[in-house]
Structures are given as C-alpha cells and as structure tokens.
Amino acid sequence: MTITGVGGLVIKQISLSPRFERQYKKLPSEIKVVIPEKLNDLLKQPFPAGLKFEKLKGYRRPDIYTIHINGNYKISFEIVGCIAKLRCVGNHNDMDRLP
C-alpha cells in the first residue's frame, strides 16, 4: 500500500544514478545493510518520521531531498513524477558540499 504524503506526494519506484552506485560500493558494510530497509520505508510512506525527510535549501530545478540513514549518513534524491532518483549517498559533510 502506498500512502500519499504531504502535497499529494507518492513515491512508487526508486532509481539509482551511476554516482549513487559508485558511492554505495565504497560504504562500510554496516551502512549498506541498513539502506534497503530505509528505502522500503520511503516507498511505504513518503514522509516517514524516522528518516528525517528534508528538502535542501538553495536547490531548485531539480528540488533535492535527503533522508537520514543513521547519525552520520544520508541519501540525496530528486523526485520525478512518482520516482525517487537517488543521487548521492555519504556522510553529512560530503552531502553538504555536493548533494
């Protein structure tokens, strides 16, 4: 079941950018095992409380959003229609420089 979020947002699918795939391969294994669970939460409910869903300020066209994986890692993505296109995964410092 897909739940409609604020403003009618529905995420039905997730796609990975080549950059995301490269960064994912370099992550510690304890982070890699958590990511599929977090992405499933994003599909179930677009604004799950535990993910700290945020729209980044200063980015428009495309709007860039982030979710928290744990205390130090985030995933950035843009939403096109009903697809969340994953752009980047990394620690907070890397994400602040280049989401």
VOPALO-194995 format. One record per residue (C-alpha): residue number from 1; residue in three letters; z, y, x. Coordinates in steps of 0.5 Angstrom, whole numbers. Layout:
<rs>
+-----+--------+-------+-------+-------+
! num ! residu !    zz !    yy !    xx !
+-----+--------+-------+-------+-------+
! NUM !    ALA !     Z !     Y !     X !
...
+-----+--------+-------+-------+-------+
</rs>
This chain:
<rs>
+-----+--------+-------+-------+-------+
! num ! residu !    zz !    yy !    xx !
+-----+--------+-------+-------+-------+
!   1 !    MET !     0 !     0 !     0 !
!   2 !    THR !    -2 !     7 !     3 !
!   3 !    ILE !     3 !    13 !     1 !
!   4 !    THR !     0 !    20 !     0 !
!   5 !    GLY !     3 !    25 !     5 !
!   6 !    VAL !     4 !    32 !     4 !
!   7 !    GLY !    -2 !    36 !     2 !
!   8 !    GLY !    -5 !    29 !     0 !
!   9 !    LEU !    -6 !    26 !     7 !
!  10 !    VAL !    -8 !    19 !     7 !
!  11 !    ILE !    -9 !    15 !    14 !
!  12 !    LYS !   -12 !     8 !    12 !
!  13 !    GLN !   -15 !     7 !    19 !
!  14 !    ILE !   -14 !     8 !    27 !
!  15 !    SER !   -19 !     9 !    32 !
!  16 !    LEU !   -18 !     9 !    40 !
!  17 !    SER !   -21 !    14 !    44 !
!  18 !    PRO !   -23 !    12 !    51 !
!  19 !    ARG !   -18 !    16 !    54 !
!  20 !    PHE !   -12 !    13 !    50 !
!  21 !    GLU !   -14 !     6 !    52 !
!  22 !    ARG !   -14 !     8 !    59 !
!  23 !    GLN !    -7 !    11 !    59 !
!  24 !    TYR !    -5 !     6 !    55 !
!  25 !    LYS !    -6 !     1 !    60 !
!  26 !    LYS !    -2 !     5 !    65 !
!  27 !    LEU !     4 !     5 !    61 !
!  28 !    PRO !    10 !     1 !    62 !
!  29 !    SER !    10 !    -6 !    58 !
!  30 !    GLU !    17 !    -4 !    54 !
!  31 !    ILE !    13 !     2 !    51 !
!  32 !    LYS !     7 !    -2 !    50 !
!  33 !    VAL !    10 !    -7 !    45 !
!  34 !    VAL !    13 !    -1 !    41 !
!  35 !    ILE !     6 !     2 !    40 !
!  36 !    PRO !     3 !    -2 !    35 !
!  37 !    GLU !    10 !    -2 !    31 !
!  38 !    LYS !    10 !     6 !    31 !
!  39 !    LEU !     2 !     6 !    29 !
!  40 !    ASN !     3 !     1 !    23 !
!  41 !    ASP !     9 !     6 !    21 !
!  42 !    LEU !     4 !    11 !    21 !
!  43 !    LEU !    -1 !     7 !    17 !
!  44 !    LYS !     4 !     6 !    11 !
!  45 !    GLN !     7 !    13 !    11 !
!  46 !    PRO !     3 !    19 !    14 !
!  47 !    PHE !    10 !    22 !    15 !
!  48 !    PRO !    15 !    17 !    17 !
!  49 !    ALA !    21 !    20 !    19 !
!  50 !    GLY !    23 !    16 !    25 !
!  51 !    LEU !    16 !    18 !    28 !
!  52 !    LYS !    18 !    26 !    28 !
!  53 !    PHE !    11 !    27 !    26 !
!  54 !    GLU !     9 !    34 !    28 !
!  55 !    LYS !     3 !    39 !    28 !
!  56 !    LEU !     2 !    42 !    35 !
!  57 !    LYS !     1 !    50 !    35 !
!  58 !    GLY !    -5 !    53 !    38 !
!  59 !    TYR !    -9 !    47 !    37 !
!  60 !    ARG !   -15 !    48 !    31 !
!  61 !    ARG !   -21 !    45 !    30 !
!  62 !    PRO !   -19 !    40 !    31 !
!  63 !    ASP !   -12 !    40 !    29 !
!  64 !    ILE !    -8 !    36 !    34 !
!  65 !    TYR !    -2 !    32 !    31 !
!  66 !    THR !     4 !    28 !    35 !
!  67 !    ILE !     8 !    22 !    34 !
!  68 !    HIS !    14 !    20 !    38 !
!  69 !    ILE !    14 !    13 !    41 !
!  70 !    ASN !    21 !    14 !    44 !
!  71 !    GLY !    25 !    19 !    47 !
!  72 !    ASN !    20 !    21 !    52 !
!  73 !    TYR !    13 !    18 !    50 !
!  74 !    LYS !     9 !    21 !    45 !
!  75 !    ILE !     2 !    20 !    42 !
!  76 !    SER !    -3 !    25 !    40 !
!  77 !    PHE !    -9 !    25 !    35 !
!  78 !    GLU !   -13 !    28 !    30 !
!  79 !    ILE !   -14 !    27 !    23 !
!  80 !    VAL !   -22 !    26 !    21 !
!  81 !    GLY !   -22 !    24 !    13 !
!  82 !    CYS !   -17 !    18 !    13 !
!  83 !    ILE !   -18 !    16 !    20 !
!  84 !    ALA !   -13 !    18 !    25 !
!  85 !    LYS !   -17 !    18 !    32 !
!  86 !    LEU !   -12 !    17 !    38 !
!  87 !    ARG !   -13 !    22 !    43 !
!  88 !    CYS !    -7 !    21 !    48 !
!  89 !    VAL !    -1 !    17 !    50 !
!  90 !    GLY !     4 !    19 !    55 !
!  91 !    ASN !    11 !    22 !    57 !
!  92 !    HIS !    13 !    29 !    54 !
!  93 !    ASN !    11 !    33 !    60 !
!  94 !    ASP !     4 !    30 !    60 !
!  95 !    MET !     3 !    31 !    53 !
!  96 !    ASP !     5 !    39 !    53 !
!  97 !    ARG !     0 !    40 !    58 !
!  98 !    LEU !    -6 !    36 !    56 !
!  99 !    PRO !    -6 !    33 !    49 !
+-----+--------+-------+-------+-------+
</rs>
